């Protein structure tokens, strides 16, 4: 495996990485590996629902009236 050195890392960034690693129960090195893997992972294509939802949210969303009718249905006569 290849080793990578990161020079001139902001101390605040290093501290946040240490906290993030502790929150996930892993070492800083393992946390950085996980971040890099996530960063280069292929993005899954949006489902049709996700695409419509994203477009809808860009325009303020959609309000739907989803009240159900409380009428009692008549039984079907199968004779």
Jmol script that loads the backbone (N, CA, C; Angstrom):
load data "model"
ATOM      1  N   UNK A   1       0.822  -1.180   0.000  1.00  0.00           N
ATOM      2  CA  UNK A   1       0.000   0.000   0.000  1.00  0.00           C
ATOM      3  C   UNK A   1       0.870   1.247   0.000  1.00  0.00           C
ATOM      4  N   UNK A   2       0.360   2.310  -0.548  1.00  0.00           N
ATOM      5  CA  UNK A   2       1.090   3.560  -0.639  1.00  0.00           C
ATOM      6  C   UNK A   2       0.907   4.370   0.638  1.00  0.00           C
ATOM      7  N   UNK A   3       1.990   5.014   1.065  1.00  0.00           N
ATOM      8  CA  UNK A   3       1.934   5.914   2.219  1.00  0.00           C
ATOM      9  C   UNK A   3       1.853   7.347   1.709  1.00  0.00           C
ATOM     10  N   UNK A   4       1.056   8.151   2.371  1.00  0.00           N
ATOM     11  CA  UNK A   4       0.888   9.550   1.997  1.00  0.00           C
ATOM     12  C   UNK A   4       1.169  10.410   3.222  1.00  0.00           C
ATOM     13  N   UNK A   5       1.939  11.461   3.030  1.00  0.00           N
ATOM     14  CA  UNK A   5       2.183  12.428   4.100  1.00  0.00           C
ATOM     15  C   UNK A   5       1.451  13.715   3.766  1.00  0.00           C
ATOM     16  N   UNK A   6       0.864  14.318   4.789  1.00  0.00           N
ATOM     17  CA  UNK A   6       0.166  15.589   4.585  1.00  0.00           C
ATOM     18  C   UNK A   6       0.895  16.637   5.417  1.00  0.00           C
ATOM     19  N   UNK A   7       1.483  17.580   4.717  1.00  0.00           N
ATOM     20  CA  UNK A   7       2.230  18.634   5.399  1.00  0.00           C
ATOM     21  C   UNK A   7       1.361  19.881   5.535  1.00  0.00           C
ATOM     22  N   UNK A   8       1.721  20.722   6.504  1.00  0.00           N
ATOM     23  CA  UNK A   8       1.078  22.023   6.714  1.00  0.00           C
ATOM     24  C   UNK A   8      -0.429  21.912   6.948  1.00  0.00           C
ATOM     25  N   UNK A   9      -0.830  20.881   7.663  1.00  0.00           N
ATOM     26  CA  UNK A   9      -2.244  20.715   7.993  1.00  0.00           C
ATOM     27  C   UNK A   9      -2.603  21.680   9.118  1.00  0.00           C
ATOM     28  N   UNK A  10      -3.656  22.431   8.923  1.00  0.00           N
ATOM     29  CA  UNK A  10      -4.119  23.390   9.930  1.00  0.00           C
ATOM     30  C   UNK A  10      -4.393  22.642  11.240  1.00  0.00           C
ATOM     31  N   UNK A  11      -3.880  23.146  12.366  1.00  0.00           N
ATOM     32  CA  UNK A  11      -4.110  22.470  13.648  1.00  0.00           C
ATOM     33  C   UNK A  11      -5.597  22.303  13.992  1.00  0.00           C
ATOM     34  N   UNK A  12      -6.418  23.245  13.564  1.00  0.00           N
ATOM     35  CA  UNK A  12      -7.863  23.133  13.812  1.00  0.00           C
ATOM     36  C   UNK A  12      -8.439  21.937  13.049  1.00  0.00           C
ATOM     37  N   UNK A  13      -7.984  21.747  11.825  1.00  0.00           N
ATOM     38  CA  UNK A  13      -8.444  20.606  11.022  1.00  0.00           C
ATOM     39  C   UNK A  13      -8.012  19.303  11.680  1.00  0.00           C
ATOM     40  N   UNK A  14      -6.774  19.261  12.149  1.00  0.00           N
ATOM     41  CA  UNK A  14      -6.268  18.056  12.815  1.00  0.00           C
ATOM     42  C   UNK A  14      -7.084  17.755  14.070  1.00  0.00           C
ATOM     43  N   UNK A  15      -7.414  18.792  14.823  1.00  0.00           N
ATOM     44  CA  UNK A  15      -8.209  18.591  16.042  1.00  0.00           C
ATOM     45  C   UNK A  15      -9.601  18.068  15.701  1.00  0.00           C
ATOM     46  N   UNK A  16     -10.226  18.620  14.649  1.00  0.00           N
ATOM     47  CA  UNK A  16     -11.553  18.152  14.236  1.00  0.00           C
ATOM     48  C   UNK A  16     -11.493  16.707  13.747  1.00  0.00           C
ATOM     49  N   UNK A  17     -10.413  16.358  13.040  1.00  0.00           N
ATOM     50  CA  UNK A  17     -10.248  14.966  12.599  1.00  0.00           C
ATOM     51  C   UNK A  17     -10.133  14.028  13.793  1.00  0.00           C
ATOM     52  N   UNK A  18      -9.399  14.455  14.810  1.00  0.00           N
ATOM     53  CA  UNK A  18      -9.235  13.630  16.014  1.00  0.00           C
ATOM     54  C   UNK A  18     -10.597  13.419  16.694  1.00  0.00           C
ATOM     55  N   UNK A  19     -11.396  14.467  16.791  1.00  0.00           N
ATOM     56  CA  UNK A  19     -12.727  14.360  17.403  1.00  0.00           C
ATOM     57  C   UNK A  19     -13.626  13.471  16.560  1.00  0.00           C
ATOM     58  N   UNK A  20     -13.604  13.687  15.253  1.00  0.00           N
ATOM     59  CA  UNK A  20     -14.435  12.883  14.354  1.00  0.00           C
ATOM     60  C   UNK A  20     -14.060  11.402  14.431  1.00  0.00           C
ATOM     61  N   UNK A  21     -12.766  11.112  14.480  1.00  0.00           N
ATOM     62  CA  UNK A  21     -12.308   9.728  14.593  1.00  0.00           C
ATOM     63  C   UNK A  21     -12.798   9.110  15.902  1.00  0.00           C
ATOM     64  N   UNK A  22     -12.718   9.867  16.981  1.00  0.00           N
ATOM     65  CA  UNK A  22     -13.183   9.357  18.277  1.00  0.00           C
ATOM     66  C   UNK A  22     -14.689   9.105  18.250  1.00  0.00           C
ATOM     67  N   UNK A  23     -15.445   9.986  17.593  1.00  0.00           N
ATOM     68  CA  UNK A  23     -16.901   9.792  17.488  1.00  0.00           C
ATOM     69  C   UNK A  23     -17.243   8.514  16.746  1.00  0.00           C
ATOM     70  N   UNK A  24     -16.406   8.138  15.774  1.00  0.00           N
ATOM     71  CA  UNK A  24     -16.646   6.925  14.992  1.00  0.00           C
ATOM     72  C   UNK A  24     -15.908   5.714  15.553  1.00  0.00           C
ATOM     73  N   UNK A  25     -15.178   5.903  16.648  1.00  0.00           N
ATOM     74  CA  UNK A  25     -14.489   4.789  17.305  1.00  0.00           C
ATOM     75  C   UNK A  25     -13.332   4.219  16.502  1.00  0.00           C
ATOM     76  N   UNK A  26     -12.594   5.082  15.808  1.00  0.00           N
ATOM     77  CA  UNK A  26     -11.453   4.606  15.039  1.00  0.00           C
ATOM     78  C   UNK A  26     -10.281   5.576  15.160  1.00  0.00           C
ATOM     79  N   UNK A  27      -9.138   5.134  14.681  1.00  0.00           N
ATOM     80  CA  UNK A  27      -7.953   5.979  14.736  1.00  0.00           C
ATOM     81  C   UNK A  27      -8.076   7.122  13.733  1.00  0.00           C
ATOM     82  N   UNK A  28      -7.223   8.141  13.895  1.00  0.00           N
ATOM     83  CA  UNK A  28      -7.241   9.247  12.933  1.00  0.00           C
ATOM     84  C   UNK A  28      -6.910   8.737  11.542  1.00  0.00           C
ATOM     85  N   UNK A  29      -5.960   7.815  11.456  1.00  0.00           N
ATOM     86  CA  UNK A  29      -5.570   7.273  10.158  1.00  0.00           C
ATOM     87  C   UNK A  29      -6.745   6.538   9.498  1.00  0.00           C
ATOM     88  N   UNK A  30      -7.462   5.736  10.280  1.00  0.00           N
ATOM     89  CA  UNK A  30      -8.624   5.016   9.741  1.00  0.00           C
ATOM     90  C   UNK A  30      -9.721   5.999   9.335  1.00  0.00           C
ATOM     91  N   UNK A  31      -9.897   7.065  10.104  1.00  0.00           N
ATOM     92  CA  UNK A  31     -10.907   8.068   9.779  1.00  0.00           C
ATOM     93  C   UNK A  31     -10.561   8.767   8.466  1.00  0.00           C
ATOM     94  N   UNK A  32      -9.297   9.129   8.294  1.00  0.00           N
ATOM     95  CA  UNK A  32      -8.871   9.787   7.057  1.00  0.00           C
ATOM     96  C   UNK A  32      -9.048   8.852   5.864  1.00  0.00           C
ATOM     97  N   UNK A  33      -8.741   7.563   6.053  1.00  0.00           N
ATOM     98  CA  UNK A  33      -8.963   6.583   4.980  1.00  0.00           C
ATOM     99  C   UNK A  33     -10.434   6.532   4.598  1.00  0.00           C
ATOM    100  N   UNK A  34     -11.310   6.504   5.604  1.00  0.00           N
ATOM    101  CA  UNK A  34     -12.754   6.449   5.342  1.00  0.00           C
ATOM    102  C   UNK A  34     -13.220   7.707   4.602  1.00  0.00           C
ATOM    103  N   UNK A  35     -12.705   8.856   4.988  1.00  0.00           N
ATOM    104  CA  UNK A  35     -13.073  10.110   4.324  1.00  0.00           C
ATOM    105  C   UNK A  35     -12.634  10.075   2.861  1.00  0.00           C
ATOM    106  N   UNK A  36     -11.418   9.599   2.601  1.00  0.00           N
ATOM    107  CA  UNK A  36     -10.921   9.540   1.226  1.00  0.00           C
ATOM    108  C   UNK A  36     -11.718   8.554   0.382  1.00  0.00           C
ATOM    109  N   UNK A  37     -12.051   7.406   0.946  1.00  0.00           N
ATOM    110  CA  UNK A  37     -12.850   6.417   0.211  1.00  0.00           C
ATOM    111  C   UNK A  37     -14.210   7.009  -0.147  1.00  0.00           C
ATOM    112  N   UNK A  38     -14.850   7.684   0.820  1.00  0.00           N
ATOM    113  CA  UNK A  38     -16.149   8.320   0.547  1.00  0.00           C
ATOM    114  C   UNK A  38     -16.030   9.405  -0.520  1.00  0.00           C
ATOM    115  N   UNK A  39     -14.923  10.148  -0.487  1.00  0.00           N
ATOM    116  CA  UNK A  39     -14.750  11.264  -1.423  1.00  0.00           C
ATOM    117  C   UNK A  39     -14.618  10.802  -2.867  1.00  0.00           C
ATOM    118  N   UNK A  40     -14.047   9.634  -3.088  1.00  0.00           N
ATOM    119  CA  UNK A  40     -13.834   9.171  -4.462  1.00  0.00           C
ATOM    120  C   UNK A  40     -14.813   8.080  -4.883  1.00  0.00           C
ATOM    121  N   UNK A  41     -15.737   7.728  -4.001  1.00  0.00           N
ATOM    122  CA  UNK A  41     -16.731   6.696  -4.334  1.00  0.00           C
ATOM    123  C   UNK A  41     -17.622   7.194  -5.458  1.00  0.00           C
ATOM    124  N   UNK A  42     -18.037   6.279  -6.308  1.00  0.00           N
ATOM    125  CA  UNK A  42     -18.946   6.648  -7.399  1.00  0.00           C
ATOM    126  C   UNK A  42     -20.291   7.031  -6.816  1.00  0.00           C
ATOM    127  N   UNK A  43     -20.853   8.092  -7.339  1.00  0.00           N
ATOM    128  CA  UNK A  43     -22.159   8.539  -6.894  1.00  0.00           C
ATOM    129  C   UNK A  43     -23.226   7.664  -7.538  1.00  0.00           C
ATOM    130  N   UNK A  44     -24.169   7.204  -6.733  1.00  0.00           N
ATOM    131  CA  UNK A  44     -25.253   6.403  -7.295  1.00  0.00           C
ATOM    132  C   UNK A  44     -26.210   7.342  -8.026  1.00  0.00           C
ATOM    133  N   UNK A  45     -26.752   6.897  -9.120  1.00  0.00           N
ATOM    134  CA  UNK A  45     -27.703   7.752  -9.841  1.00  0.00           C
ATOM    135  C   UNK A  45     -28.957   7.967  -9.002  1.00  0.00           C
ATOM    136  N   UNK A  46     -29.549   9.124  -9.155  1.00  0.00           N
ATOM    137  CA  UNK A  46     -30.781   9.420  -8.431  1.00  0.00           C
ATOM    138  C   UNK A  46     -31.922   8.565  -8.960  1.00  0.00           C
ATOM    139  N   UNK A  47     -32.768   8.126  -8.035  1.00  0.00           N
ATOM    140  CA  UNK A  47     -33.988   7.457  -8.471  1.00  0.00           C
ATOM    141  C   UNK A  47     -34.923   8.528  -9.025  1.00  0.00           C
ATOM    142  N   UNK A  48     -35.939   8.112  -9.719  1.00  0.00           N
ATOM    143  CA  UNK A  48     -36.912   9.058 -10.260  1.00  0.00           C
ATOM    144  C   UNK A  48     -37.524   9.885  -9.128  1.00  0.00           C
ATOM    145  N   UNK A  49     -37.849   9.229  -8.024  1.00  0.00           N
ATOM    146  CA  UNK A  49     -38.413   9.937  -6.881  1.00  0.00           C
ATOM    147  C   UNK A  49     -37.450  11.007  -6.376  1.00  0.00           C
ATOM    148  N   UNK A  50     -36.171  10.631  -6.186  1.00  0.00           N
ATOM    149  CA  UNK A  50     -35.184  11.591  -5.682  1.00  0.00           C
ATOM    150  C   UNK A  50     -35.005  12.766  -6.633  1.00  0.00           C
ATOM    151  N   UNK A  51     -35.028  12.503  -7.946  1.00  0.00           N
ATOM    152  CA  UNK A  51     -34.862  13.574  -8.932  1.00  0.00           C
ATOM    153  C   UNK A  51     -36.048  14.539  -8.884  1.00  0.00           C
ATOM    154  N   UNK A  52     -37.259  14.000  -8.821  1.00  0.00           N
ATOM    155  CA  UNK A  52     -38.452  14.851  -8.754  1.00  0.00           C
ATOM    156  C   UNK A  52     -38.459  15.643  -7.449  1.00  0.00           C
ATOM    157  N   UNK A  53     -38.097  14.991  -6.364  1.00  0.00           N
ATOM    158  CA  UNK A  53     -38.060  15.665  -5.059  1.00  0.00           C
ATOM    159  C   UNK A  53     -37.051  16.807  -5.070  1.00  0.00           C
ATOM    160  N   UNK A  54     -35.864  16.566  -5.634  1.00  0.00           N
ATOM    161  CA  UNK A  54     -34.835  17.612  -5.689  1.00  0.00           C
ATOM    162  C   UNK A  54     -35.319  18.820  -6.492  1.00  0.00           C
ATOM    163  N   UNK A  55     -35.946  18.570  -7.629  1.00  0.00           N
ATOM    164  CA  UNK A  55     -36.472  19.668  -8.447  1.00  0.00           C
ATOM    165  C   UNK A  55     -37.578  20.402  -7.689  1.00  0.00           C
ATOM    166  N   UNK A  56     -38.455  19.657  -7.031  1.00  0.00           N
ATOM    167  CA  UNK A  56     -39.541  20.257  -6.276  1.00  0.00           C
ATOM    168  C   UNK A  56     -39.005  21.143  -5.157  1.00  0.00           C
ATOM    169  N   UNK A  57     -37.990  20.667  -4.439  1.00  0.00           N
ATOM    170  CA  UNK A  57     -37.447  21.440  -3.328  1.00  0.00           C
ATOM    171  C   UNK A  57     -36.769  22.716  -3.801  1.00  0.00           C
ATOM    172  N   UNK A  58     -36.211  22.703  -5.005  1.00  0.00           N
ATOM    173  CA  UNK A  58     -35.597  23.912  -5.556  1.00  0.00           C
ATOM    174  C   UNK A  58     -36.633  25.010  -5.742  1.00  0.00           C
ATOM    175  N   UNK A  59     -37.886  24.623  -5.932  1.00  0.00           N
ATOM    176  CA  UNK A  59     -38.958  25.579  -6.207  1.00  0.00           C
ATOM    177  C   UNK A  59     -39.900  25.740  -5.021  1.00  0.00           C
ATOM    178  N   UNK A  60     -39.444  25.376  -3.844  1.00  0.00           N
ATOM    179  CA  UNK A  60     -40.249  25.588  -2.640  1.00  0.00           C
ATOM    180  C   UNK A  60     -41.108  24.420  -2.219  1.00  0.00           C
ATOM    181  N   UNK A  61     -40.982  23.283  -2.883  1.00  0.00           N
ATOM    182  CA  UNK A  61     -41.757  22.114  -2.495  1.00  0.00           C
ATOM    183  C   UNK A  61     -43.159  22.117  -3.070  1.00  0.00           C
ATOM    184  N   UNK A  62     -43.925  21.109  -2.716  1.00  0.00           N
ATOM    185  CA  UNK A  62     -45.292  20.952  -3.204  1.00  0.00           C
ATOM    186  C   UNK A  62     -46.171  20.583  -2.017  1.00  0.00           C
ATOM    187  N   UNK A  63     -47.313  21.250  -1.905  1.00  0.00           N
ATOM    188  CA  UNK A  63     -48.284  20.910  -0.874  1.00  0.00           C
ATOM    189  C   UNK A  63     -49.355  20.031  -1.493  1.00  0.00           C
ATOM    190  N   UNK A  64     -49.559  18.869  -0.900  1.00  0.00           N
ATOM    191  CA  UNK A  64     -50.577  17.941  -1.393  1.00  0.00           C
ATOM    192  C   UNK A  64     -51.692  17.814  -0.373  1.00  0.00           C
ATOM    193  N   UNK A  65     -52.924  17.770  -0.839  1.00  0.00           N
ATOM    194  CA  UNK A  65     -54.072  17.549   0.030  1.00  0.00           C
ATOM    195  C   UNK A  65     -54.329  16.043   0.044  1.00  0.00           C
ATOM    196  N   UNK A  66     -53.926  15.379   1.111  1.00  0.00           N
ATOM    197  CA  UNK A  66     -54.012  13.922   1.166  1.00  0.00           C
ATOM    198  C   UNK A  66     -55.084  13.432   2.144  1.00  0.00           C
ATOM    199  N   UNK A  67     -56.120  14.240   2.342  1.00  0.00           N
ATOM    200  CA  UNK A  67     -57.191  13.801   3.239  1.00  0.00           C
ATOM    201  C   UNK A  67     -57.924  12.621   2.622  1.00  0.00           C
ATOM    202  N   UNK A  68     -58.254  11.664   3.465  1.00  0.00           N
ATOM    203  CA  UNK A  68     -58.990  10.489   2.984  1.00  0.00           C
ATOM    204  C   UNK A  68     -60.480  10.689   3.207  1.00  0.00           C
ATOM    205  N   UNK A  69     -61.213  10.178   2.270  1.00  0.00           N
ATOM    206  CA  UNK A  69     -62.666  10.202   2.413  1.00  0.00           C
ATOM    207  C   UNK A  69     -63.049   9.202   3.499  1.00  0.00           C
ATOM    208  N   UNK A  70     -63.960   9.601   4.353  1.00  0.00           N
ATOM    209  CA  UNK A  70     -64.393   8.728   5.444  1.00  0.00           C
ATOM    210  C   UNK A  70     -65.732   8.061   5.130  1.00  0.00           C
ATOM    211  N   UNK A  71     -66.129   8.059   3.846  1.00  0.00           N
ATOM    212  CA  UNK A  71     -67.387   7.408   3.481  1.00  0.00           C
ATOM    213  C   UNK A  71     -67.240   5.900   3.601  1.00  0.00           C
ATOM    214  N   UNK A  72     -68.314   5.300   4.003  1.00  0.00           N
ATOM    215  CA  UNK A  72     -68.317   3.849   4.102  1.00  0.00           C
ATOM    216  C   UNK A  72     -68.617   3.270   2.727  1.00  0.00           C
ATOM    217  N   UNK A  73     -67.844   2.321   2.303  1.00  0.00           N
ATOM    218  CA  UNK A  73     -68.028   1.696   0.992  1.00  0.00           C
ATOM    219  C   UNK A  73     -69.120   0.647   1.080  1.00  0.00           C
ATOM    220  N   UNK A  74     -69.925   0.599   0.017  1.00  0.00           N
ATOM    221  CA  UNK A  74     -70.954  -0.441  -0.063  1.00  0.00           C
ATOM    222  C   UNK A  74     -70.303  -1.746  -0.508  1.00  0.00           C
ATOM    223  N   UNK A  75     -70.739  -2.877   0.048  1.00  0.00           N
ATOM    224  CA  UNK A  75     -70.183  -4.156  -0.380  1.00  0.00           C
ATOM    225  C   UNK A  75     -70.533  -4.429  -1.841  1.00  0.00           C
ATOM    226  N   UNK A  76     -69.702  -5.138  -2.515  1.00  0.00           N
ATOM    227  CA  UNK A  76     -69.914  -5.478  -3.922  1.00  0.00           C
ATOM    228  C   UNK A  76     -70.858  -6.668  -3.997  1.00  0.00           C
ATOM    229  N   UNK A  77     -71.858  -6.564  -4.870  1.00  0.00           N
ATOM    230  CA  UNK A  77     -72.807  -7.665  -5.066  1.00  0.00           C
ATOM    231  C   UNK A  77     -72.270  -8.545  -6.184  1.00  0.00           C
ATOM    232  N   UNK A  78     -71.837  -9.754  -5.875  1.00  0.00           N
ATOM    233  CA  UNK A  78     -71.236 -10.652  -6.860  1.00  0.00           C
ATOM    234  C   UNK A  78     -72.233 -11.639  -7.459  1.00  0.00           C
ATOM    235  N   UNK A  79     -73.544 -11.417  -7.285  1.00  0.00           N
ATOM    236  CA  UNK A  79     -74.525 -12.329  -7.860  1.00  0.00           C
ATOM    237  C   UNK A  79     -74.741 -12.076  -9.307  1.00  0.00           C
TER     238      UNK A  79
END
end "model"
wireframe off; spacefill off
backbone 0.3
color backbone group
